[in-house]
Amino acid sequence: METTTEFEGNTSDNSVFIGNKPFMNYITGVIMQFTAKNAEDVVIKARGKFISRAVDVAEVSAKRFLDNSVSVKDIKIDSEGFKNNEGRDVRVSTIEITLSKNR
Amino acid sequence: METTTEFEGNTSDNSVFIGNKPFMNYITGVIMQFTAKNAEDVVIKARGKFISRAVDVAEVSAKRFLDNSVSVKDIKIDSEGFKNNEGRDVRVSTIEITLSKNR
């Protein structure tokens, strides 16, 4: 599941999906949800090797760009099984990091 | 901070530090804490690019090897600033995943 999809980096439903676009795209995506769209929560989602990057996006957007006006409210990890191109069962880990406006 | 340290993969204080040793070393480390050392909690820790691997270790050890007898109790993310070899300020994200025996 390392293939990129059309909506990586785009936002819908207050979610930001992390892939291999430039890092600042994702930071901008998170900030836009909180500012232009006035979201209370933003969920940063990633799978596999992009999980490390999701944590970077959460940390940098909350601490450097939103100046601690948002905090990590919840973090969930999980894993999904699926068949790869060769028909083998493989497993990929997932993460969902919820950032929330401080009240 | 991609340099490996002597104690990567070793366990102390119920913690398992994730680095670039073979994946099963870390799984074994987690399982040993719960079984041989009878720990109630095990904390899986990682920095930077090893964060994705920490999530894999948590998922595989809890779901495949410990057969859901342990669960994710807590996940913390943070970031640390330090000076790299060239004296530049850099930042690295960290994660701590606490697995806990089900009661």
N, CA and C atoms of all chains as a GROMACS GRO file, in nm:
protein
  618
    1MET      N    1   0.083  -0.120   0.000
    1MET     CA    2   0.000   0.000   0.000
    1MET      C    3   0.087   0.125   0.000
    2GLU      N    4   0.200   0.118  -0.066
    2GLU     CA    5   0.287   0.235  -0.075
    2GLU      C    6   0.250   0.317  -0.198
    3THR      N    7   0.151   0.272  -0.271
    3THR     CA    8   0.106   0.349  -0.387
    3THR      C    9   0.041   0.478  -0.340
    4THR      N   10   0.065   0.583  -0.412
    4THR     CA   11   0.003   0.710  -0.375
    4THR      C   12  -0.137   0.714  -0.433
    5THR      N   13  -0.224   0.785  -0.367
    5THR     CA   14  -0.360   0.799  -0.416
    5THR      C   15  -0.386   0.945  -0.449
    6GLU      N   16  -0.492   0.968  -0.521
    6GLU     CA   17  -0.520   1.103  -0.568
    6GLU      C   18  -0.544   1.201  -0.454
    7PHE      N   19  -0.598   1.148  -0.343
    7PHE     CA   20  -0.639   1.243  -0.239
    7PHE      C   21  -0.540   1.256  -0.126
    8GLU      N   22  -0.420   1.196  -0.142
    8GLU     CA   23  -0.319   1.216  -0.039
    8GLU      C   24  -0.290   1.364  -0.022
    9GLY      N   25  -0.289   1.408   0.100
    9GLY     CA   26  -0.259   1.548   0.126
    9GLY      C   27  -0.382   1.634   0.120
   10ASN      N   28  -0.484   1.587   0.050
   10ASN     CA   29  -0.610   1.660   0.051
   10ASN      C   30  -0.680   1.635   0.184
   11THR      N   31  -0.779   1.712   0.210
   11THR     CA   32  -0.848   1.699   0.337
   11THR      C   33  -0.996   1.679   0.311
   12SER      N   34  -1.056   1.593   0.388
   12SER     CA   35  -1.200   1.575   0.383
   12SER      C   36  -1.239   1.529   0.520
   13ASP      N   37  -1.358   1.569   0.566
   13ASP     CA   38  -1.406   1.516   0.692
   13ASP      C   39  -1.305   1.546   0.803
   14ASN      N   40  -1.241   1.662   0.797
   14ASN     CA   41  -1.141   1.702   0.898
   14ASN      C   42  -1.021   1.608   0.907
   15SER      N   43  -0.999   1.528   0.803
   15SER     CA   44  -0.885   1.436   0.806
   15SER      C   45  -0.776   1.481   0.710
   16VAL      N   46  -0.652   1.452   0.747
   16VAL     CA   47  -0.538   1.476   0.658
   16VAL      C   48  -0.464   1.344   0.644
   17PHE      N   49  -0.456   1.293   0.520
   17PHE     CA   50  -0.391   1.166   0.493
   17PHE      C   51  -0.246   1.190   0.456
   18ILE      N   52  -0.152   1.129   0.526
   18ILE     CA   53  -0.011   1.155   0.504
   18ILE      C   54   0.048   1.058   0.401
   19GLY      N   55   0.116   1.115   0.301
   19GLY     CA   56   0.184   1.035   0.199
   19GLY      C   57   0.320   1.096   0.173
   20ASN      N   58   0.366   1.088   0.046
   20ASN     CA   59   0.501   1.136   0.018
   20ASN      C   60   0.507   1.270  -0.056
   21LYS      N   61   0.403   1.349  -0.041
   21LYS     CA   62   0.411   1.486  -0.094
   21LYS      C   63   0.503   1.568  -0.004
   22PRO      N   64   0.538   1.691  -0.048
   22PRO     CA   65   0.626   1.774   0.036
   22PRO      C   66   0.566   1.794   0.176
   23PHE      N   67   0.653   1.790   0.275
   23PHE     CA   68   0.610   1.795   0.416
   23PHE      C   69   0.516   1.912   0.445
   24MET      N   70   0.549   2.030   0.389
   24MET     CA   71   0.471   2.149   0.422
   24MET      C   72   0.328   2.141   0.368
   25ASN      N   73   0.303   2.060   0.266
   25ASN     CA   74   0.165   2.042   0.219
   25ASN      C   75   0.075   1.994   0.332
   26TYR      N   76   0.127   1.902   0.411
   26TYR     CA   77   0.046   1.843   0.518
   26TYR      C   78   0.029   1.940   0.633
   27ILE      N   79   0.136   2.015   0.661
   27ILE     CA   80   0.126   2.117   0.767
   27ILE      C   81   0.018   2.219   0.729
   28THR      N   82   0.025   2.264   0.603
   28THR     CA   83  -0.075   2.359   0.555
   28THR      C   84  -0.215   2.301   0.564
   29GLY      N   85  -0.229   2.174   0.528
   29GLY     CA   86  -0.359   2.107   0.536
   29GLY      C   87  -0.417   2.110   0.676
   30VAL      N   88  -0.332   2.080   0.774
   30VAL     CA   89  -0.378   2.080   0.914
   30VAL      C   90  -0.418   2.221   0.958
   31ILE      N   91  -0.331   2.317   0.926
   31ILE     CA   92  -0.356   2.454   0.970
   31ILE      C   93  -0.484   2.509   0.906
   32MET      N   94  -0.504   2.479   0.777
   32MET     CA   95  -0.624   2.526   0.707
   32MET      C   96  -0.751   2.472   0.771
   33GLN      N   97  -0.748   2.347   0.813
   33GLN     CA   98  -0.866   2.289   0.878
   33GLN      C   99  -0.902   2.367   1.004
   34PHE      N  100  -0.800   2.403   1.082
   34PHE     CA  101  -0.827   2.474   1.207
   34PHE      C  102  -0.864   2.621   1.184
   35THR      N  103  -0.806   2.681   1.080
   35THR     CA  104  -0.828   2.824   1.060
   35THR      C  105  -0.940   2.851   0.959
   36ALA      N  106  -0.916   2.825   0.831
   36ALA     CA  107  -1.015   2.857   0.728
   36ALA      C  108  -1.145   2.781   0.749
   37LYS      N  109  -1.136   2.654   0.793
   37LYS     CA  110  -1.259   2.574   0.807
   37LYS      C  111  -1.308   2.569   0.951
   38ASN      N  112  -1.231   2.632   1.040
   38ASN     CA  113  -1.271   2.645   1.181
   38ASN      C  114  -1.306   2.512   1.248
   39ALA      N  115  -1.233   2.407   1.212
   39ALA     CA  116  -1.256   2.275   1.272
   39ALA      C  117  -1.216   2.275   1.420
   40GLU      N  118  -1.289   2.199   1.501
   40GLU     CA  119  -1.252   2.180   1.641
   40GLU      C  120  -1.145   2.072   1.654
   41ASP      N  121  -1.154   1.972   1.567
   41ASP     CA  122  -1.061   1.859   1.567
   41ASP      C  123  -1.010   1.834   1.426
   42VAL      N  124  -0.885   1.790   1.415
   42VAL     CA  125  -0.831   1.744   1.288
   42VAL      C  126  -0.765   1.609   1.311
   43VAL      N  127  -0.797   1.512   1.225
   43VAL     CA  128  -0.742   1.378   1.240
   43VAL      C  129  -0.634   1.355   1.134
   44ILE      N  130  -0.511   1.330   1.179
   44ILE     CA  131  -0.399   1.302   1.090
   44ILE      C  132  -0.387   1.151   1.078
   45LYS      N  133  -0.399   1.100   0.955
   45LYS     CA  134  -0.401   0.955   0.934
   45LYS      C  135  -0.285   0.911   0.847
   46ALA      N  136  -0.229   0.793   0.877
   46ALA     CA  137  -0.121   0.739   0.794
   46ALA      C  138  -0.115   0.589   0.809
   47ARG      N  139  -0.048   0.526   0.711
   47ARG     CA  140  -0.028   0.382   0.711
   47ARG      C  141   0.120   0.353   0.687
   48GLY      N  142   0.166   0.237   0.738
   48GLY     CA  143   0.301   0.188   0.708
   48GLY      C  144   0.410   0.288   0.738
   49LYS      N  145   0.501   0.304   0.642
   49LYS     CA  146   0.618   0.387   0.666
   49LYS      C  147   0.585   0.535   0.685
   50PHE      N  148   0.463   0.576   0.650
   50PHE     CA  149   0.426   0.716   0.665
   50PHE      C  150   0.382   0.751   0.807
   51ILE      N  151   0.378   0.651   0.894
   51ILE     CA  152   0.338   0.675   1.034
   51ILE      C  153   0.434   0.771   1.103
   52SER      N  154   0.565   0.753   1.081
   52SER     CA  155   0.664   0.843   1.142
   52SER      C  156   0.638   0.987   1.099
   53ARG      N  157   0.604   1.002   0.971
   53ARG     CA  158   0.579   1.134   0.915
   53ARG      C  159   0.453   1.196   0.975
   54ALA      N  160   0.354   1.114   1.002
   54ALA     CA  161   0.230   1.165   1.064
   54ALA      C  162   0.260   1.224   1.201
   55VAL      N  163   0.349   1.159   1.276
   55VAL     CA  164   0.387   1.211   1.408
   55VAL      C  165   0.462   1.343   1.391
   56ASP      N  166   0.551   1.350   1.291
   56ASP     CA  167   0.620   1.477   1.263
   56ASP      C  168   0.520   1.588   1.230
   57VAL      N  169   0.422   1.558   1.146
   57VAL     CA  170   0.323   1.659   1.107
   57VAL      C  171   0.245   1.706   1.229
   58ALA      N  172   0.206   1.614   1.314
   58ALA     CA  173   0.131   1.650   1.436
   58ALA      C  174   0.216   1.739   1.527
   59GLU      N  175   0.340   1.700   1.548
   59GLU     CA  176   0.427   1.775   1.639
   59GLU      C  177   0.459   1.914   1.584
   60VAL      N  178   0.495   1.922   1.457
   60VAL     CA  179   0.535   2.050   1.399
   60VAL      C  180   0.415   2.144   1.387
   61SER      N  181   0.300   2.092   1.344
   61SER     CA  182   0.186   2.182   1.329
   61SER      C  183   0.136   2.230   1.465
   62ALA      N  184   0.132   2.144   1.563
   62ALA     CA  185   0.081   2.185   1.695
   62ALA      C  186   0.180   2.277   1.767
   63LYS      N  187   0.307   2.241   1.766
   63LYS     CA  188   0.402   2.314   1.850
   63LYS      C  189   0.463   2.436   1.782
   64ARG      N  190   0.496   2.423   1.651
   64ARG     CA  191   0.563   2.535   1.588
   64ARG      C  192   0.466   2.632   1.523
   65PHE      N  193   0.365   2.577   1.452
   65PHE     CA  194   0.280   2.665   1.372
   65PHE      C  195   0.154   2.710   1.443
   66LEU      N  196   0.097   2.625   1.523
   66LEU     CA  197  -0.026   2.665   1.593
   66LEU      C  198   0.006   2.703   1.737
   67ASP      N  199   0.134   2.708   1.768
   67ASP     CA  200   0.182   2.768   1.893
   67ASP      C  201   0.106   2.715   2.016
   68ASN      N  202   0.090   2.584   2.018
   68ASN     CA  203   0.026   2.519   2.132
   68ASN      C  204  -0.118   2.562   2.157
   69SER      N  205  -0.185   2.620   2.053
   69SER     CA  206  -0.328   2.647   2.067
   69SER      C  207  -0.408   2.520   2.038
   70VAL      N  208  -0.342   2.416   1.988
   70VAL     CA  209  -0.405   2.284   1.974
   70VAL      C  210  -0.319   2.181   2.046
   71SER      N  211  -0.382   2.071   2.086
   71SER     CA  212  -0.312   1.964   2.157
   71SER      C  213  -0.352   1.829   2.099
   72VAL      N  214  -0.269   1.730   2.125
   72VAL     CA  215  -0.303   1.594   2.088
   72VAL      C  216  -0.413   1.545   2.182
   73LYS      N  217  -0.529   1.512   2.125
   73LYS     CA  218  -0.640   1.467   2.210
   73LYS      C  219  -0.645   1.315   2.218
   74ASP      N  220  -0.610   1.250   2.106
   74ASP     CA  221  -0.623   1.104   2.104
   74ASP      C  222  -0.528   1.047   1.998
   75ILE      N  223  -0.476   0.929   2.024
   75ILE     CA  224  -0.394   0.858   1.925
   75ILE      C  225  -0.441   0.714   1.922
   76LYS      N  226  -0.475   0.666   1.804
   76LYS     CA  227  -0.514   0.525   1.787
   76LYS      C  228  -0.419   0.457   1.690
   77ILE      N  229  -0.379   0.334   1.724
   77ILE     CA  230  -0.306   0.253   1.626
   77ILE      C  231  -0.387   0.127   1.599
   78ASP      N  232  -0.366   0.074   1.479
   78ASP     CA  233  -0.438  -0.047   1.440
   78ASP      C  234  -0.358  -0.112   1.328
   79SER      N  235  -0.407  -0.225   1.278
   79SER     CA  236  -0.343  -0.283   1.160
   79SER      C  237  -0.449  -0.347   1.073
   80GLU      N  238  -0.421  -0.350   0.943
   80GLU     CA  239  -0.514  -0.404   0.845
   80GLU      C  240  -0.445  -0.512   0.766
   81GLY      N  241  -0.517  -0.620   0.739
   81GLY     CA  242  -0.462  -0.724   0.652
   81GLY      C  243  -0.523  -0.710   0.514
   82PHE      N  244  -0.444  -0.740   0.414
   82PHE     CA  245  -0.497  -0.741   0.277
   82PHE      C  246  -0.407  -0.828   0.191
   83LYS      N  247  -0.450  -0.855   0.068
   83LYS     CA  248  -0.366  -0.932  -0.024
   83LYS      C  249  -0.289  -0.835  -0.112
   84ASN      N  250  -0.157  -0.858  -0.125
   84ASN     CA  251  -0.078  -0.770  -0.211
   84ASN      C  252  -0.090  -0.814  -0.358
   85ASN      N  253  -0.014  -0.747  -0.443
   85ASN     CA  254  -0.026  -0.774  -0.587
   85ASN      C  255   0.000  -0.919  -0.625
   86GLU      N  256   0.085  -0.987  -0.545
   86GLU     CA  257   0.114  -1.127  -0.574
   86GLU      C  258   0.018  -1.222  -0.502
   87GLY      N  259  -0.085  -1.166  -0.439
   87GLY     CA  260  -0.185  -1.249  -0.374
   87GLY      C  261  -0.146  -1.297  -0.235
   88ARG      N  262  -0.036  -1.244  -0.182
   88ARG     CA  263   0.007  -1.284  -0.048
   88ARG      C  264  -0.061  -1.199   0.058
   89ASP      N  265  -0.090  -1.261   0.171
   89ASP     CA  266  -0.148  -1.186   0.283
   89ASP      C  267  -0.040  -1.101   0.348
   90VAL      N  268  -0.064  -0.973   0.353
   90VAL     CA  269   0.029  -0.884   0.422
   90VAL      C  270  -0.050  -0.799   0.520
   91ARG      N  271   0.023  -0.732   0.606
   91ARG     CA  272  -0.037  -0.656   0.714
   91ARG      C  273   0.027  -0.519   0.715
   92VAL      N  274  -0.051  -0.417   0.738
   92VAL     CA  275   0.006  -0.283   0.747
   92VAL      C  276  -0.050  -0.215   0.873
   93SER      N  277   0.038  -0.144   0.944
   93SER     CA  278  -0.006  -0.071   1.063
   93SER      C  279  -0.064   0.064   1.022
   94THR      N  280  -0.154   0.115   1.103
   94THR     CA  281  -0.213   0.246   1.078
   94THR      C  282  -0.210   0.330   1.205
   95ILE      N  283  -0.218   0.461   1.186
   95ILE     CA  284  -0.226   0.550   1.302
   95ILE      C  285  -0.327   0.660   1.272
   96GLU      N  286  -0.396   0.705   1.374
   96GLU     CA  287  -0.484   0.822   1.365
   96GLU      C  288  -0.455   0.911   1.484
   97ILE      N  289  -0.407   1.031   1.456
   97ILE     CA  290  -0.373   1.126   1.561
   97ILE      C  291  -0.475   1.240   1.556
   98THR      N  292  -0.549   1.259   1.663
   98THR     CA  293  -0.649   1.366   1.667
   98THR      C  294  -0.592   1.488   1.740
   99LEU      N  295  -0.584   1.599   1.667
   99LEU     CA  296  -0.546   1.727   1.728
   99LEU      C  297  -0.675   1.804   1.758
  100SER      N  298  -0.675   1.872   1.870
  100SER     CA  299  -0.796   1.940   1.915
  100SER      C  300  -0.763   2.080   1.964
  101LYS      N  301  -0.851   2.176   1.934
  101LYS     CA  302  -0.830   2.313   1.984
  101LYS      C  303  -0.837   2.315   2.136
  102ASN      N  304  -0.743   2.386   2.197
  102ASN     CA  305  -0.750   2.402   2.342
  102ASN      C  306  -0.864   2.498   2.376
  103ARG      N  307  -0.936   2.468   2.482
  103ARG     CA  308  -1.052   2.551   2.522
  103ARG      C  309  -1.019   2.631   2.645
  104MET      N  310   2.006   1.166   1.488
  104MET     CA  311   2.000   1.064   1.592
  104MET      C  312   1.968   0.928   1.530
  105GLU      N  313   2.018   0.903   1.412
  105GLU     CA  314   1.995   0.774   1.348
  105GLU      C  315   2.107   0.678   1.386
  106THR      N  316   2.199   0.725   1.468
  106THR     CA  317   2.307   0.638   1.512
  106THR      C  318   2.251   0.532   1.605
  107THR      N  319   2.301   0.413   1.593
  107THR     CA  320   2.253   0.306   1.680
  107THR      C  321   2.328   0.313   1.812
  108THR      N  322   2.263   0.269   1.915
  108THR     CA  323   2.326   0.269   2.045
  108THR      C  324   2.341   0.125   2.092
  109GLU      N  325   2.422   0.106   2.192
  109GLU     CA  326   2.450  -0.030   2.239
  109GLU      C  327   2.327  -0.101   2.291
  110PHE      N  328   2.233  -0.024   2.347
  110PHE     CA  329   2.123  -0.091   2.415
  110PHE      C  330   1.996  -0.099   2.333
  111GLU      N  331   2.004  -0.062   2.204
  111GLU     CA  332   1.886  -0.079   2.121
  111GLU      C  333   1.842  -0.225   2.120
  112GLY      N  334   1.715  -0.246   2.142
  112GLY     CA  335   1.664  -0.382   2.140
  112GLY      C  336   1.673  -0.448   2.276
  113ASN      N  337   1.762  -0.401   2.359
  113ASN     CA  338   1.765  -0.452   2.496
  113ASN      C  339   1.648  -0.392   2.573
  114THR      N  340   1.623  -0.447   2.685
  114THR     CA  341   1.511  -0.400   2.763
  114THR      C  342   1.559  -0.361   2.902
  115SER      N  343   1.505  -0.255   2.952
  115SER     CA  344   1.533  -0.216   3.089
  115SER      C  345   1.411  -0.141   3.135
  116ASP      N  346   1.377  -0.154   3.262
  116ASP     CA  347   1.267  -0.073   3.313
  116ASP      C  348   1.139  -0.098   3.232
  117ASN      N  349   1.118  -0.222   3.190
  117ASN     CA  350   1.001  -0.259   3.110
  117ASN      C  351   0.991  -0.185   2.977
  118SER      N  352   1.101  -0.128   2.930
  118SER     CA  353   1.098  -0.057   2.803
  118SER      C  354   1.170  -0.136   2.694
  119VAL      N  355   1.123  -0.120   2.571
  119VAL     CA  356   1.190  -0.178   2.456
  119VAL      C  357   1.216  -0.064   2.357
  120PHE      N  358   1.344  -0.037   2.328
  120PHE     CA  359   1.381   0.071   2.237
  120PHE      C  360   1.394   0.017   2.095
  121ILE      N  361   1.323   0.076   2.001
  121ILE     CA  362   1.320   0.024   1.865
  121ILE      C  363   1.429   0.090   1.780
  122GLY      N  364   1.509   0.006   1.713
  122GLY     CA  365   1.612   0.055   1.622
  122GLY      C  366   1.611  -0.029   1.496
  123ASN      N  367   1.730  -0.052   1.438
  123ASN     CA  368   1.733  -0.125   1.311
  123ASN      C  369   1.783  -0.268   1.321
  124LYS      N  370   1.769  -0.327   1.439
  124LYS     CA  371   1.798  -0.470   1.449
  124LYS      C  372   1.684  -0.550   1.385
  125PRO      N  373   1.704  -0.681   1.367
  125PRO     CA  374   1.596  -0.760   1.305
  125PRO      C  375   1.464  -0.745   1.382
  126PHE      N  376   1.357  -0.738   1.306
  126PHE     CA  377   1.225  -0.711   1.363
  126PHE      C  378   1.189  -0.804   1.479
  127MET      N  379   1.221  -0.934   1.462
  127MET     CA  380   1.180  -1.031   1.563
  127MET      C  381   1.252  -1.012   1.696
  128ASN      N  382   1.369  -0.947   1.694
  128ASN     CA  383   1.436  -0.916   1.822
  128ASN      C  384   1.345  -0.835   1.914
  129TYR      N  385   1.275  -0.740   1.854
  129TYR     CA  386   1.191  -0.651   1.934
  129TYR      C  387   1.065  -0.722   1.981
  130ILE      N  388   1.011  -0.806   1.892
  130ILE     CA  389   0.893  -0.885   1.931
  130ILE      C  390   0.929  -0.973   2.050
  131THR      N  391   1.043  -1.041   2.040
  131THR     CA  392   1.090  -1.126   2.149
  131THR      C  393   1.109  -1.045   2.276
  132GLY      N  394   1.166  -0.926   2.263
  132GLY     CA  395   1.187  -0.839   2.378
  132GLY      C  396   1.056  -0.807   2.450
  133VAL      N  397   0.954  -0.776   2.373
  133VAL     CA  398   0.823  -0.743   2.432
  133VAL      C  399   0.763  -0.866   2.501
  134ILE      N  400   0.767  -0.978   2.430
  134ILE     CA  401   0.706  -1.099   2.485
  134ILE      C  402   0.777  -1.144   2.613
  135MET      N  403   0.910  -1.134   2.612
  135MET     CA  404   0.988  -1.173   2.730
  135MET      C  405   0.950  -1.089   2.852
  136GLN      N  406   0.928  -0.961   2.831
  136GLN     CA  407   0.889  -0.875   2.943
  136GLN      C  408   0.758  -0.923   3.005
  137PHE      N  409   0.665  -0.960   2.920
  137PHE     CA  410   0.534  -1.003   2.973
  137PHE      C  411   0.538  -1.142   3.032
  138THR      N  412   0.623  -1.229   2.976
  138THR     CA  413   0.623  -1.369   3.021
  138THR      C  414   0.732  -1.394   3.125
  139ALA      N  415   0.860  -1.396   3.081
  139ALA     CA  416   0.969  -1.430   3.173
  139ALA      C  417   0.978  -1.331   3.289
  140LYS      N  418   0.953  -1.203   3.260
  140LYS     CA  419   0.967  -1.103   3.368
  140LYS      C  420   0.834  -1.064   3.430
  141ASN      N  421   0.726  -1.122   3.377
  141ASN     CA  422   0.592  -1.104   3.433
  141ASN      C  423   0.551  -0.957   3.451
  142ALA      N  424   0.594  -0.873   3.358
  142ALA     CA  425   0.560  -0.730   3.366
  142ALA      C  426   0.410  -0.709   3.341
  143GLU      N  427   0.352  -0.610   3.407
  143GLU     CA  428   0.213  -0.573   3.382
  143GLU      C  429   0.203  -0.482   3.260
  144ASP      N  430   0.306  -0.399   3.241
  144ASP     CA  431   0.310  -0.304   3.130
  144ASP      C  432   0.445  -0.313   3.060
  145VAL      N  433   0.446  -0.292   2.931
  145VAL     CA  434   0.571  -0.280   2.857
  145VAL      C  435   0.560  -0.154   2.771
  146VAL      N  436   0.665  -0.070   2.774
  146VAL     CA  437   0.664   0.053   2.698
  146VAL      C  438   0.757   0.040   2.578
  147ILE      N  439   0.701   0.054   2.458
  147ILE     CA  440   0.778   0.048   2.333
  147ILE      C  441   0.811   0.190   2.294
  148LYS      N  442   0.941   0.220   2.284
  148LYS     CA  443   0.985   0.357   2.258
  148LYS      C  444   1.062   0.366   2.127
  149ALA      N  445   1.044   0.476   2.054
  149ALA     CA  446   1.118   0.497   1.930
  149ALA      C  447   1.128   0.646   1.899
  150ARG      N  448   1.224   0.679   1.812
  150ARG     CA  449   1.244   0.816   1.766
  150ARG      C  450   1.252   0.815   1.614
  151GLY      N  451   1.214   0.930   1.555
  151GLY     CA  452   1.233   0.951   1.411
  151GLY      C  453   1.173   0.842   1.325
  152LYS      N  454   1.252   0.795   1.228
  152LYS     CA  455   1.199   0.700   1.130
  152LYS      C  456   1.162   0.566   1.191
  153PHE      N  457   1.207   0.539   1.314
  153PHE     CA  458   1.176   0.411   1.378
  153PHE      C  459   1.036   0.409   1.442
  154ILE      N  460   0.967   0.523   1.436
  154ILE     CA  461   0.833   0.530   1.495
  154ILE      C  462   0.737   0.434   1.425
  155SER      N  463   0.743   0.427   1.291
  155SER     CA  464   0.656   0.336   1.217
  155SER      C  465   0.680   0.192   1.263
  156ARG      N  466   0.806   0.161   1.286
  156ARG     CA  467   0.844   0.026   1.328
  156ARG      C  468   0.792  -0.004   1.469
  157ALA      N  469   0.792   0.096   1.555
  157ALA     CA  470   0.740   0.078   1.691
  157ALA      C  471   0.592   0.038   1.687
  158VAL      N  472   0.517   0.102   1.596
  158VAL     CA  473   0.375   0.068   1.582
  158VAL      C  474   0.361  -0.075   1.530
  159ASP      N  475   0.444  -0.114   1.434
  159ASP     CA  476   0.443  -0.252   1.386
  159ASP      C  477   0.471  -0.351   1.500
  160VAL      N  478   0.572  -0.321   1.581
  160VAL     CA  479   0.607  -0.410   1.693
  160VAL      C  480   0.491  -0.422   1.790
  161ALA      N  481   0.426  -0.310   1.821
  161ALA     CA  482   0.312  -0.312   1.913
  161ALA      C  483   0.198  -0.396   1.856
  162GLU      N  484   0.166  -0.374   1.730
  162GLU     CA  485   0.054  -0.444   1.668
  162GLU      C  486   0.080  -0.594   1.655
  163VAL      N  487   0.200  -0.629   1.608
  163VAL     CA  488   0.231  -0.771   1.585
  163VAL      C  489   0.244  -0.846   1.718
  164SER      N  490   0.309  -0.785   1.817
  164SER     CA  491   0.326  -0.857   1.943
  164SER      C  492   0.191  -0.872   2.014
  165ALA      N  493   0.108  -0.770   2.014
  165ALA     CA  494  -0.020  -0.779   2.084
  165ALA      C  495  -0.119  -0.871   2.012
  166LYS      N  496  -0.128  -0.855   1.881
  166LYS     CA  497  -0.234  -0.927   1.810
  166LYS      C  498  -0.194  -1.066   1.764
  167ARG      N  499  -0.071  -1.083   1.717
  167ARG     CA  500  -0.035  -1.213   1.663
  167ARG      C  501   0.027  -1.302   1.769
  168PHE      N  502   0.118  -1.246   1.851
  168PHE     CA  503   0.194  -1.333   1.940
  168PHE      C  504   0.134  -1.344   2.079
  169LEU      N  505   0.077  -1.238   2.128
  169LEU     CA  506   0.018  -1.246   2.262
  169LEU      C  507  -0.134  -1.262   2.254
  170ASP      N  508  -0.182  -1.280   2.131
  170ASP     CA  509  -0.320  -1.325   2.108
  170ASP      C  510  -0.421  -1.239   2.184
  171ASN      N  511  -0.401  -1.110   2.179
  171ASN     CA  512  -0.493  -1.016   2.242
  171ASN      C  513  -0.504  -1.030   2.393
  172SER      N  514  -0.403  -1.094   2.457
  172SER     CA  515  -0.402  -1.095   2.604
  172SER      C  516  -0.343  -0.964   2.658
  173VAL      N  517  -0.286  -0.883   2.569
  173VAL     CA  518  -0.243  -0.748   2.606
  173VAL      C  519  -0.308  -0.648   2.511
  174SER      N  520  -0.323  -0.525   2.557
  174SER     CA  521  -0.384  -0.418   2.477
  174SER      C  522  -0.301  -0.291   2.486
  175VAL      N  523  -0.323  -0.204   2.390
  175VAL     CA  524  -0.259  -0.073   2.396
  175VAL      C  525  -0.328   0.008   2.505
  176LYS      N  526  -0.252   0.049   2.606
  176LYS     CA  527  -0.312   0.126   2.717
  176LYS      C  528  -0.294   0.275   2.695
  177ASP      N  529  -0.180   0.313   2.638
  177ASP     CA  530  -0.153   0.456   2.623
  177ASP      C  531  -0.053   0.477   2.509
  178ILE      N  532  -0.067   0.589   2.440
  178ILE     CA  533   0.030   0.627   2.337
  178ILE      C  534   0.063   0.774   2.358
  179LYS      N  535   0.190   0.804   2.370
  179LYS     CA  536   0.233   0.944   2.381
  179LYS      C  537   0.326   0.978   2.266
  180ILE      N  538   0.308   1.098   2.208
  180ILE     CA  539   0.406   1.147   2.112
  180ILE      C  540   0.464   1.277   2.165
  181ASP      N  541   0.586   1.304   2.123
  181ASP     CA  542   0.654   1.426   2.168
  181ASP      C  543   0.763   1.457   2.066
  182SER      N  544   0.836   1.565   2.089
  182SER     CA  545   0.952   1.591   2.004
  182SER      C  546   1.062   1.654   2.087
  183GLU      N  547   1.184   1.628   2.044
  183GLU     CA  548   1.301   1.678   2.117
  183GLU      C  549   1.387   1.757   2.020
  184GLY      N  550   1.441   1.869   2.069
  184GLY     CA  551   1.535   1.946   1.989
  184GLY      C  552   1.676   1.916   2.035
  185PHE      N  553   1.768   1.914   1.943
  185PHE     CA  554   1.910   1.898   1.981
  185PHE      C  555   1.996   1.954   1.868
  186LYS      N  556   2.125   1.965   1.891
  186LYS     CA  557   2.216   2.011   1.787
  186LYS      C  558   2.278   1.890   1.719
  187ASN      N  559   2.276   1.892   1.584
  187ASN     CA  560   2.336   1.778   1.514
  187ASN      C  561   2.487   1.796   1.502
  188ASN      N  562   2.552   1.706   1.430
  188ASN     CA  563   2.698   1.708   1.421
  188ASN      C  564   2.755   1.838   1.365
  189GLU      N  565   2.674   1.905   1.280
  189GLU     CA  566   2.720   2.033   1.223
  189GLU      C  567   2.680   2.152   1.309
  190GLY      N  568   2.624   2.125   1.426
  190GLY     CA  569   2.586   2.233   1.517
  190GLY      C  570   2.452   2.297   1.486
  191ARG      N  571   2.378   2.237   1.393
  191ARG     CA  572   2.247   2.293   1.359
  191ARG      C  573   2.138   2.239   1.451
  192ASP      N  574   2.041   2.325   1.480
  192ASP     CA  575   1.928   2.280   1.562
  192ASP      C  576   1.836   2.192   1.478
  193VAL      N  577   1.814   2.073   1.523
  193VAL     CA  578   1.720   1.984   1.456
  193VAL      C  579   1.620   1.931   1.558
  194ARG      N  580   1.517   1.872   1.508
  194ARG     CA  581   1.406   1.827   1.590
  194ARG      C  582   1.375   1.684   1.552
  195VAL      N  583   1.346   1.600   1.649
  195VAL     CA  584   1.308   1.462   1.619
  195VAL      C  585   1.183   1.427   1.699
  196SER      N  586   1.090   1.359   1.633
  196SER     CA  587   0.968   1.315   1.701
  196SER      C  588   0.995   1.186   1.777
  197THR      N  589   0.919   1.164   1.884
  197THR     CA  590   0.931   1.042   1.962
  197THR      C  591   0.793   0.983   1.988
  198ILE      N  592   0.791   0.854   2.017
  198ILE     CA  593   0.664   0.788   2.053
  198ILE      C  594   0.690   0.692   2.168
  199GLU      N  595   0.593   0.677   2.254
  199GLU     CA  596   0.595   0.576   2.360
  199GLU      C  597   0.461   0.506   2.359
  200ILE      N  598   0.463   0.376   2.331
  200ILE     CA  599   0.340   0.297   2.326
  200ILE      C  600   0.340   0.202   2.445
  201THR      N  601   0.242   0.215   2.533
  201THR     CA  602   0.235   0.128   2.650
  201THR      C  603   0.137   0.014   2.624
  202LEU      N  604   0.189  -0.110   2.628
  202LEU     CA  605   0.104  -0.228   2.620
  202LEU      C  606   0.079  -0.277   2.762
  203SER      N  607  -0.041  -0.325   2.788
  203SER     CA  608  -0.079  -0.364   2.923
  203SER      C  609  -0.154  -0.495   2.919
  204LYS      N  610  -0.129  -0.580   3.020
  204LYS     CA  611  -0.202  -0.706   3.028
  204LYS      C  612  -0.349  -0.680   3.050
  205ASN      N  613  -0.433  -0.755   2.978
  205ASN     CA  614  -0.578  -0.744   3.004
  205ASN      C  615  -0.610  -0.811   3.136
  206ARG      N  616  -0.698  -0.751   3.212
  206ARG     CA  617  -0.735  -0.807   3.343
  206ARG      C  618  -0.875  -0.865   3.337
   0.00000   0.00000   0.00000
